[in-house]
């Protein structure tokens, strides 16, 4: 279905940063998008949480939480005004997009460091994976001493809801021991939330992978989210095509990634799947992959080309059937499927 914008009703217009449309439509909630659009509409005018709430229909607290989310994502910047030191928000001018870089996180100082001198030196990667169970009182002190951690906790709760002691430990570990920046952690958690994978162990695994691959700034984090999203969408199409009821194994995922990167037409993959079921009556990624490799090596990139080759082979088979003595033409073996 095609849509055409009704430009006749446009009056004045305002801009939306590309990064919002490219990376946050799937990660941000409806309330967060509404709040951002209203702030951008204000074209640089200072907005209060109460004003945002009245004009968007979200609660004052939800408006404040949404503003904090966009601040941590580096889309908005804040200004402190008024005697009461109420935090208000300044939307970037439409023609002058902001590119605010947050300072790198500083190591958190807490009582656990008192015992650091007694711990023997270990390799860097092993050391940063050392998780320590920080007590609630220590966490409270860390939040008091570190604005970054305090804001990280608040934004995480806007994304996931109330977080328990285990998750608080995880956030501190990602920030302090893995060295991930708070905005990167927010992108990571938002991405996991969008996939409904908010188990601490899964988030921990993703965090270690990002740290190992130096995914530690907004651009790299957003690119990684985009890559994973594309891969997951492609995998989902393959699963539906193969009538799979569970996620692919690691080996199956490797095959799927190879097909995506080559790239191989999905209709050709579907045809290879159908041939596999016809020949061995079960799903076999290895068998499908061999068929695809055979076709690609023969220069076939579409189902039409494969069918034409099959027809040519069938015709040749019929001409030579008397000489070959084969009584059943329908059971021919397509030459391009011989491995």
C-alpha positions as CSV (number, residue, x, y, z in Angstrom):
1,X,0.0,0.0,0.0
2,X,1.3,3.4,-0.9
3,X,0.8,6.6,1.0
4,X,1.0,10.2,0.0
5,X,1.5,13.0,2.5
6,X,-1.2,15.6,2.4
7,X,1.1,18.6,2.2
8,X,-1.9,21.0,1.7
9,X,-2.6,21.0,5.5
10,X,1.0,21.8,6.4
11,X,1.7,25.1,8.1
12,X,5.0,25.7,9.7
13,X,7.2,22.6,10.1
14,X,9.9,21.3,12.5
15,X,12.7,18.9,12.2
16,X,13.3,15.5,13.8
17,X,16.9,14.3,14.1
18,X,17.7,11.4,11.8
19,X,19.0,9.3,14.7
20,X,15.5,9.2,16.2
21,X,13.9,7.8,13.0
22,X,16.8,5.5,12.3
23,X,17.4,4.0,15.7
24,X,14.8,4.9,18.2
25,X,11.4,4.2,16.6
26,X,11.7,0.6,17.8
27,X,13.6,1.3,21.1
28,X,11.6,4.2,22.5
29,X,8.1,3.9,24.0
30,X,5.1,5.7,22.7
31,X,5.2,8.2,25.6
32,X,8.9,8.9,24.9
33,X,8.2,9.6,21.2
34,X,5.2,11.9,22.1
35,X,7.3,13.9,24.6
36,X,10.2,14.3,22.1
37,X,7.9,15.5,19.3
38,X,6.4,18.1,21.6
39,X,9.8,19.4,22.7
40,X,11.0,19.5,19.1
41,X,7.8,21.4,18.2
42,X,8.7,24.1,20.7
43,X,11.7,25.0,18.5
44,X,14.2,25.9,21.2
45,X,11.7,27.2,23.7
46,X,12.2,26.1,27.3
47,X,9.5,23.5,28.4
48,X,8.6,22.3,31.8
49,X,7.5,18.8,32.7
50,X,4.1,20.1,33.6
51,X,3.6,21.8,30.2
52,X,4.8,18.7,28.4
53,X,2.3,16.6,30.4
54,X,-0.6,18.9,29.6
55,X,0.1,18.9,25.9
56,X,1.0,15.2,25.3
57,X,-1.5,13.5,27.7
58,X,1.2,11.7,29.6
59,X,1.7,12.0,33.3
60,X,4.2,14.5,34.7
61,X,6.4,11.7,36.0
62,X,6.2,10.0,32.6
63,X,7.2,13.2,30.9
64,X,10.2,13.7,33.3
65,X,11.2,10.1,32.7
66,X,11.0,10.5,28.9
67,X,13.0,13.7,29.0
68,X,15.7,11.9,31.0
69,X,15.7,9.0,28.4
70,X,16.3,11.5,25.5
71,X,19.0,13.3,27.5
72,X,20.9,10.1,28.1
73,X,20.5,9.2,24.4
74,X,22.2,12.6,23.6
75,X,19.2,13.8,21.7
76,X,18.3,16.6,24.2
77,X,20.3,18.8,26.5
78,X,19.1,20.3,29.7
79,X,19.2,23.8,31.3
80,X,18.7,24.5,35.0
81,X,16.7,27.7,35.6
82,X,14.5,29.3,38.2
83,X,15.2,29.8,41.9
84,X,13.8,26.3,42.7
85,X,16.4,24.8,40.3
86,X,13.7,23.1,38.4
87,X,15.2,21.2,35.4
88,X,13.7,22.4,32.1
89,X,14.4,21.2,28.7
90,X,15.7,23.0,25.6
91,X,14.9,21.4,22.3
92,X,17.6,21.8,19.7
93,X,16.8,24.3,16.8
94,X,15.6,22.4,13.7
95,X,18.3,23.6,11.5
96,X,21.1,23.2,14.0
97,X,21.2,19.5,15.2
98,X,23.1,19.0,18.3
99,X,26.0,16.5,18.7
100,X,26.7,16.5,22.3
101,X,29.4,14.1,23.5
102,X,29.1,12.8,27.0
103,X,32.3,12.5,29.0
104,X,33.6,9.0,29.6
105,X,32.4,7.3,32.8
106,X,34.7,7.7,35.8
107,X,35.5,4.7,38.0
108,X,33.2,4.5,41.0
109,X,34.8,4.7,44.3
110,X,33.2,2.6,47.1
111,X,34.2,0.5,50.1
112,X,35.0,-2.6,48.1
113,X,38.2,-0.9,46.9
114,X,39.5,-1.1,50.4
115,X,40.3,-4.8,49.8
116,X,41.7,-4.2,46.2
117,X,45.3,-4.3,47.4
118,X,45.0,-7.9,48.6
119,X,43.7,-9.2,45.2
120,X,46.4,-10.6,42.9
121,X,46.8,-9.0,39.4
122,X,45.0,-10.8,36.7
123,X,44.6,-10.2,32.9
124,X,42.4,-7.3,32.0
125,X,39.5,-9.2,30.5
126,X,39.4,-11.6,33.4
127,X,39.5,-8.7,35.9
128,X,36.7,-6.7,34.3
129,X,34.5,-9.8,34.4
130,X,34.9,-10.1,38.2
131,X,31.5,-9.4,39.5
132,X,31.1,-8.3,43.1
133,X,27.9,-8.5,45.1
134,X,27.6,-4.9,46.3
135,X,25.3,-4.4,49.3
136,X,22.2,-2.2,49.2
137,X,23.9,0.4,51.5
138,X,26.9,0.5,49.2
139,X,24.7,0.9,46.2
140,X,22.9,3.8,47.8
141,X,26.3,5.5,48.5
142,X,27.4,4.9,44.9
143,X,24.2,6.5,43.6
144,X,24.8,9.5,45.9
145,X,28.5,9.9,44.8
146,X,27.9,9.3,41.0
147,X,25.4,11.3,39.0
148,X,26.0,9.0,36.0
149,X,25.0,5.9,38.0
150,X,22.0,7.6,39.6
151,X,20.7,8.7,36.2
152,X,21.5,5.3,34.7
153,X,19.3,3.7,37.4
154,X,16.4,6.1,36.7
155,X,16.5,5.7,32.9
156,X,16.7,1.9,33.3
157,X,13.6,2.0,35.5
158,X,11.7,4.0,32.9
159,X,12.5,1.2,30.4
160,X,12.1,-1.9,32.5
161,X,10.2,-0.8,35.5
162,X,11.5,-1.2,39.1
163,X,14.8,-3.1,39.1
164,X,15.9,-5.4,41.9
165,X,19.2,-5.6,43.8
166,X,20.7,-8.1,41.2
167,X,20.0,-5.8,38.3
168,X,21.4,-2.8,40.2
169,X,24.7,-4.8,40.7
170,X,24.6,-5.6,37.0
171,X,24.3,-1.9,35.9
172,X,27.2,-0.9,38.2
173,X,29.3,-3.8,36.8
174,X,28.6,-2.8,33.2
175,X,29.4,0.8,33.9
176,X,32.4,0.5,36.3
177,X,34.0,-2.8,35.5
178,X,33.3,-3.2,31.8
179,X,33.7,0.5,31.3
180,X,30.6,0.9,29.1
181,X,29.4,4.5,28.9
182,X,26.0,5.2,30.4
183,X,24.4,6.1,27.0
184,X,25.7,2.9,25.5
185,X,24.2,0.9,28.4
186,X,20.9,2.6,27.9
187,X,20.9,1.7,24.2
188,X,21.8,-1.9,25.1
189,X,19.0,-2.2,27.6
190,X,16.4,-0.5,25.3
191,X,17.4,-2.9,22.5
192,X,17.1,-6.0,24.8
193,X,13.7,-4.7,25.9
194,X,12.6,-4.4,22.3
195,X,13.4,-8.1,21.8
196,X,11.7,-9.0,25.1
197,X,15.0,-10.3,26.4
198,X,15.5,-8.6,29.7
199,X,16.9,-11.5,31.7
200,X,20.0,-10.2,33.6
201,X,22.1,-13.1,32.3
202,X,21.3,-12.3,28.7
203,X,22.0,-8.6,29.1
204,X,25.3,-9.5,30.8
205,X,26.3,-11.6,27.8
206,X,25.5,-8.8,25.4
207,X,27.4,-6.3,27.5
208,X,30.5,-8.5,27.5
209,X,30.3,-8.9,23.8
210,X,30.0,-5.2,23.3
211,X,32.9,-4.5,25.6
212,X,35.1,-7.1,23.8
213,X,34.3,-5.6,20.4
214,X,34.8,-2.0,21.6
215,X,31.2,-1.0,21.0
216,X,31.3,1.9,23.4
217,X,30.0,5.0,21.8
218,X,26.5,6.0,20.4
219,X,27.4,5.5,16.8
220,X,28.8,2.0,17.2
221,X,26.0,1.0,19.6
222,X,23.3,2.2,17.1
223,X,25.1,0.4,14.3
224,X,25.2,-2.8,16.2
225,X,21.5,-2.5,17.1
226,X,20.7,-2.0,13.4
227,X,22.9,-5.0,12.5
228,X,21.2,-7.3,15.0
229,X,17.7,-6.0,14.0
230,X,18.4,-6.8,10.3
231,X,19.8,-10.2,11.2
232,X,16.9,-11.1,13.5
233,X,14.3,-10.0,10.9
234,X,16.0,-12.2,8.3
235,X,16.2,-15.1,10.7
236,X,12.5,-14.7,11.4
237,X,11.7,-14.9,7.7
238,X,13.8,-18.1,7.4
239,X,12.1,-19.7,10.5
240,X,8.7,-19.0,9.1
241,X,9.7,-20.3,5.7
242,X,11.1,-23.5,7.2
243,X,8.1,-23.8,9.6
244,X,10.4,-23.8,12.6
245,X,8.9,-23.7,16.1
246,X,12.2,-22.9,18.0
247,X,15.1,-20.6,17.5
248,X,17.9,-21.9,15.2
249,X,20.9,-23.6,16.9
250,X,24.3,-21.8,16.7
251,X,25.3,-24.0,13.6
252,X,22.0,-23.3,11.9
253,X,22.4,-19.6,12.6
254,X,25.8,-19.7,10.9
255,X,24.2,-21.1,7.7
256,X,21.5,-18.4,7.8
257,X,24.1,-15.6,8.3
258,X,26.1,-17.0,5.3
259,X,22.9,-16.9,3.1
260,X,22.1,-13.3,4.2
261,X,25.7,-12.0,3.6
262,X,26.2,-13.7,0.3
263,X,23.3,-12.7,-0.4
264,X,21.1,-15.5,-1.7
265,X,17.5,-14.7,-2.9
266,X,15.0,-15.9,-0.2
267,X,12.8,-17.5,-2.9
268,X,15.8,-19.6,-3.9
269,X,16.2,-20.6,-0.3
270,X,12.6,-21.6,-0.1
271,X,12.9,-23.7,-3.3
272,X,16.0,-25.4,-1.9
273,X,14.0,-26.2,1.3
274,X,11.2,-27.7,-0.8
275,X,13.7,-29.9,-2.7
276,X,15.1,-31.0,0.6
277,X,11.8,-32.1,2.0
278,X,11.0,-33.9,-1.3
279,X,14.3,-35.8,-1.2
280,X,14.9,-36.6,2.5
281,X,11.5,-35.7,4.1
282,X,13.1,-33.6,6.9
283,X,14.6,-30.2,7.5
284,X,18.4,-30.3,7.1
285,X,20.3,-27.0,7.0
286,X,23.4,-28.9,5.8
287,X,21.4,-30.4,2.9
288,X,19.8,-27.1,2.0
289,X,23.2,-25.4,2.1
290,X,24.7,-27.9,-0.3
291,X,21.9,-27.4,-2.8
292,X,22.3,-23.6,-2.6
293,X,26.1,-23.9,-3.0
294,X,25.6,-26.2,-6.0
295,X,23.1,-23.8,-7.6
296,X,25.3,-20.7,-6.9
297,X,28.4,-22.4,-8.3
298,X,26.5,-23.2,-11.4
299,X,25.6,-19.6,-11.8
300,X,21.9,-19.9,-10.8
301,X,20.6,-16.9,-8.8
302,X,16.9,-17.3,-9.2
303,X,14.2,-20.0,-9.0
304,X,13.4,-19.4,-12.7
305,X,17.0,-20.2,-13.7
306,X,17.0,-23.4,-11.6
307,X,13.6,-24.5,-13.1
308,X,14.9,-23.9,-16.6
309,X,17.9,-26.0,-15.9
310,X,15.6,-28.7,-14.5
311,X,13.5,-28.7,-17.6
312,X,16.5,-28.9,-19.9
313,X,17.7,-31.9,-17.9
314,X,14.3,-33.5,-18.0
315,X,14.1,-33.1,-21.7
316,X,17.6,-34.6,-22.1
317,X,16.6,-37.5,-19.9
318,X,13.5,-38.3,-22.0
319,X,15.5,-38.4,-25.2
320,X,17.9,-40.9,-23.7
321,X,15.5,-43.0,-21.7
322,X,15.4,-45.9,-24.1
323,X,19.2,-46.0,-24.2
324,X,19.5,-45.8,-20.4
325,X,16.7,-48.3,-19.7
326,X,15.4,-46.1,-16.9
327,X,11.6,-47.1,-16.5
328,X,10.6,-44.1,-14.3
329,X,11.3,-40.6,-15.7
330,X,9.6,-38.9,-12.7
331,X,12.3,-40.2,-10.3
332,X,15.1,-38.4,-12.2
333,X,17.8,-36.8,-10.2
334,X,18.4,-33.2,-11.2
335,X,22.1,-32.9,-12.1
336,X,22.5,-29.7,-10.2
337,X,21.4,-31.4,-7.0
338,X,24.1,-34.0,-7.2
339,X,26.8,-33.3,-4.6
